Amino acid sequence: MFARTATATARRQQQFQLGSTTRLFSSTASVRTDFTHVVIGGGAVGLAIARALASHSSSSSSSPSDTTLLLERHPHIGTETSSRNSEVIHAGLYYGASSLKTRLCIRGRERMYAFCAARGVPHARVGKWVVAQKQDGDDGDDDGAQIRILRGIHELCERELGVPTRWVGRAEAAREEPDVRATGAVLESPETGIVDSHALMMALLGQFEEDGGVLALNSAVVGIEPLASGSTTSSSSSSSNLPGSNGWRITVRDAATSTSSTITASTIINSAGLGAAAIHNMIAPADRHVRLYYAKGNYFSYAASSPKVRRLIYPVTAPGAGGLGTHLTLDLAGRMRFGPDVEWVSSPTDLAVNAARLPAAVAEIRKYLPSIDEGSLSPDYAGIRPKLAPAGAVATGGKGFVDFYIRREDGYAGWVNLLGIESPGLTSCLEIGDMVRDMLYGSGKVEESAPLETP
Ligand SMILES: Cc1cc2nc3c(=O)[nH]c(=O)nc-3n(C[C@H](O)[C@H](O)[C@H](O)COP(=O)(O)OP(=O)(O)OC[C@H]3O[C@@H](n4cnc5c(N)ncnc54)[C@H](O)[C@@H]3O)c2cc1C
């Protein structure tokens, strides 16, 4: 039924005849299902969760029959947001002291560097500068709004987060990056880096498959319902009457043949990115339905060899903005690209880069890189941030900051729900994977999101 990957997964295919296996899942009841865990969504986050669960299942403490299935609707993994971003390993400067984003980003970044080094994933700790400009109205005595924001970031990092940041003096800035303009101040984040997101996802997939996980491509989830009691063969009586305590029935449409089939799972993890609200709404009643808001980010590539910049350059993020500001990132070959801006769109498939946004991007870039050659910039690609609120802000400060939503959904058993996994989701993916594993199997309390406020 599923178009699976051809490698190790294909060799294991015989093991997974539907409805034929019994697995015990400790967090809910003991039920007979095809799979212990079904993770929906083969982006970086879904892969990291699937890897963590498969690794748990392969450990000695688990039942040998525990299995993890990863469902992805496209013919390849990671073709949505996970391959349409800045590929920046964020340090964790922006998201306030108490947020899930800060916690997962800081730990996730440390884990990411270690994982990349151990698994040969191309990456570089290139560092970044956040550059403040004096603006009209900033007089001689006033530092200016942008410097005040930078100072707030520096103090938060130093006093509460333990994230290294450093002021760069005028002479050093001019020597190190002569083409970069910073009339106010420069704050350096030495821990910021870049990663090859495709190589990262292939490495995650490799570990997932080594631990016995199964990837099903071309497999779009089109329906999910909790199994009624008695619809499975319980090997012990259910400890809960919550929907899902007997497992879940998942209807999957094969994108290649348009045929549908069903599988059952003890646990479901919704990690479907831009499709996550649709998955949520397949399960939750109408009064708990959610919707996502889509903030497209357009990127522009740069073909000229000058000006030359050696590190990532970010403007100071405007309070309440839906993105961090059109910044300069480098790929691993040292090529510059610029973006993402924020363009609110109505569809999650509106992924064509909008060339009409180039003049506005040039105006933003010139503020910190005045010698940019506009003629060498071309529309490159776009990604879409899955926002949980209209005009949801990416950083704290101003209004509208929205945190990641990661929670065992109330009123159900065996459903972990991830919504609004925008930046810094790539940086955080390994830590999110372990967080979900701990929600299901950890002995301690896991700090998860507060319940969603639905209208
Ligand atoms: C413009 C932009 C820039 C960013 N820059 C950075 C950055 O520099 N650093 C950083 O840390 N983060 C960054 N992010 C955030 C980061 O890219 C995301 O948080 C991360 O990629 C999310 O991964 P994911 O697996 O949750 O989602 P996705 O990569 O979107 O994966 C979800 C998968 O679910 C699948 N799916 C959806 N519905 C179904 C269904 N019904 N059935 C089966 N499969 C389904 C999709 O096909 C998709 O492959 C950026 C995001 C954007 C938009």
The ligand as an SDF file (V2000), in Angstrom:
LIG
                    3D

 53 58  0  0  0  0  0  0  0  0999 V2000
   10.8550   31.3860    5.8890 C   0  0  0  0  0  0  0  0  0  0  0  0
   11.2670   30.5090    7.0260 C   0  0  0  0  0  0  0  0  0  0  0  0
   12.5480   30.6010    7.5570 C   0  0  0  0  0  0  0  0  0  0  0  0
   12.9300   29.7890    8.6270 C   0  0  0  0  0  0  0  0  0  0  0  0
   14.2220   29.8210    9.0710 N   0  0  0  0  0  0  0  0  0  0  0  0
   14.6010   29.0170   10.0820 C   0  0  0  0  0  0  0  0  0  0  0  0
   15.9470   29.0010   10.5350 C   0  0  0  0  0  0  0  0  0  0  0  0
   16.8160   29.6440    9.9570 O   0  0  0  0  0  0  0  0  0  0  0  0
   16.2530   28.2310   11.6000 N   0  0  0  0  0  0  0  0  0  0  0  0
   15.3190   27.4950   12.2630 C   0  0  0  0  0  0  0  0  0  0  0  0
   15.6510   26.8650   13.2580 O   0  0  0  0  0  0  0  0  0  0  0  0
   14.0440   27.4200   11.8080 N   0  0  0  0  0  0  0  0  0  0  0  0
   13.6830   28.1470   10.7330 C   0  0  0  0  0  0  0  0  0  0  0  0
   12.4010   28.0900   10.2580 N   0  0  0  0  0  0  0  0  0  0  0  0
   11.4730   27.1620   10.8880 C   0  0  0  0  0  0  0  0  0  0  0  0
   11.7050   25.7370   10.4170 C   0  0  0  0  0  0  0  0  0  0  0  0
   11.9300   25.6820    9.0330 O   0  0  0  0  0  0  0  0  0  0  0  0
   10.4770   24.8980   10.7970 C   0  0  0  0  0  0  0  0  0  0  0  0
   10.1780   25.1120   12.1590 O   0  0  0  0  0  0  0  0  0  0  0  0
   10.6970   23.4200   10.5930 C   0  0  0  0  0  0  0  0  0  0  0  0
   11.2230   23.1590    9.3300 O   0  0  0  0  0  0  0  0  0  0  0  0
    9.3770   22.7160   10.7960 C   0  0  0  0  0  0  0  0  0  0  0  0
    9.5380   21.3560   10.5340 O   0  0  0  0  0  0  0  0  0  0  0  0
    8.2740   20.4070   10.5330 P   0  0  0  0  0  0  0  0  0  0  0  0
    8.7700   19.0390   10.3800 O   0  0  0  0  0  0  0  0  0  0  0  0
    7.4250   20.7590   11.7260 O   0  0  0  0  0  0  0  0  0  0  0  0
    7.4010   20.9170    9.2960 O   0  0  0  0  0  0  0  0  0  0  0  0
    7.5430   20.6110    7.7360 P   0  0  0  0  0  0  0  0  0  0  0  0
    8.9280   20.6820    7.2640 O   0  0  0  0  0  0  0  0  0  0  0  0
    6.5410   21.5090    7.0750 O   0  0  0  0  0  0  0  0  0  0  0  0
    7.0770   19.1230    7.6150 O   0  0  0  0  0  0  0  0  0  0  0  0
    5.7280   18.7480    7.7710 C   0  0  0  0  0  0  0  0  0  0  0  0
    5.4770   17.6060    6.8280 C   0  0  0  0  0  0  0  0  0  0  0  0
    4.1730   17.1170    7.0590 O   0  0  0  0  0  0  0  0  0  0  0  0
    3.6780   16.6500    5.8290 C   0  0  0  0  0  0  0  0  0  0  0  0
    2.2300   16.5790    5.9080 N   0  0  0  0  0  0  0  0  0  0  0  0
    1.3560   17.5990    6.0840 C   0  0  0  0  0  0  0  0  0  0  0  0
    0.1080   17.1510    6.0930 N   0  0  0  0  0  0  0  0  0  0  0  0
    0.1730   15.7920    5.9280 C   0  0  0  0  0  0  0  0  0  0  0  0
   -0.8080   14.7600    5.8430 C   0  0  0  0  0  0  0  0  0  0  0  0
   -2.1040   15.0180    5.9240 N   0  0  0  0  0  0  0  0  0  0  0  0
   -0.3770   13.4910    5.6720 N   0  0  0  0  0  0  0  0  0  0  0  0
    0.9560   13.1980    5.5860 C   0  0  0  0  0  0  0  0  0  0  0  0
    1.9050   14.1530    5.6370 N   0  0  0  0  0  0  0  0  0  0  0  0
    1.5290   15.4410    5.8140 C   0  0  0  0  0  0  0  0  0  0  0  0
    4.1640   17.7040    4.8340 C   0  0  0  0  0  0  0  0  0  0  0  0
    4.1560   17.2260    3.5170 O   0  0  0  0  0  0  0  0  0  0  0  0
    5.5450   18.0150    5.3700 C   0  0  0  0  0  0  0  0  0  0  0  0
    6.5620   17.2820    4.7120 O   0  0  0  0  0  0  0  0  0  0  0  0
   12.0100   28.8870    9.1840 C   0  0  0  0  0  0  0  0  0  0  0  0
   10.7140   28.7790    8.6330 C   0  0  0  0  0  0  0  0  0  0  0  0
   10.3620   29.5700    7.5590 C   0  0  0  0  0  0  0  0  0  0  0  0
    8.9950   29.4390    6.9600 C   0  0  0  0  0  0  0  0  0  0  0  0
  1  2  1  0
  2  3  1  0
  2 52  2  0
  3  4  2  0
  4  5  1  0
  4 50  1  0
  5  6  2  0
  6  7  1  0
  6 13  1  0
  7  8  2  0
  7  9  1  0
  9 10  1  0
 10 11  2  0
 10 12  1  0
 12 13  2  0
 13 14  1  0
 14 15  1  0
 14 50  1  0
 15 16  1  0
 16 17  1  0
 16 18  1  0
 18 19  1  0
 18 20  1  0
 20 21  1  0
 20 22  1  0
 22 23  1  0
 23 24  1  0
 24 25  2  0
 24 26  1  0
 24 27  1  0
 27 28  1  0
 28 29  2  0
 28 30  1  0
 28 31  1  0
 31 32  1  0
 32 33  1  0
 33 34  1  0
 33 48  1  0
 34 35  1  0
 35 36  1  0
 35 46  1  0
 36 37  1  0
 36 45  1  0
 37 38  2  0
 38 39  1  0
 39 40  1  0
 39 45  2  0
 40 41  1  0
 40 42  2  0
 42 43  1  0
 43 44  2  0
 44 45  1  0
 46 47  1  0
 46 48  1  0
 48 49  1  0
 50 51  2  0
 51 52  1  0
 52 53  1  0
M  END
$$$$
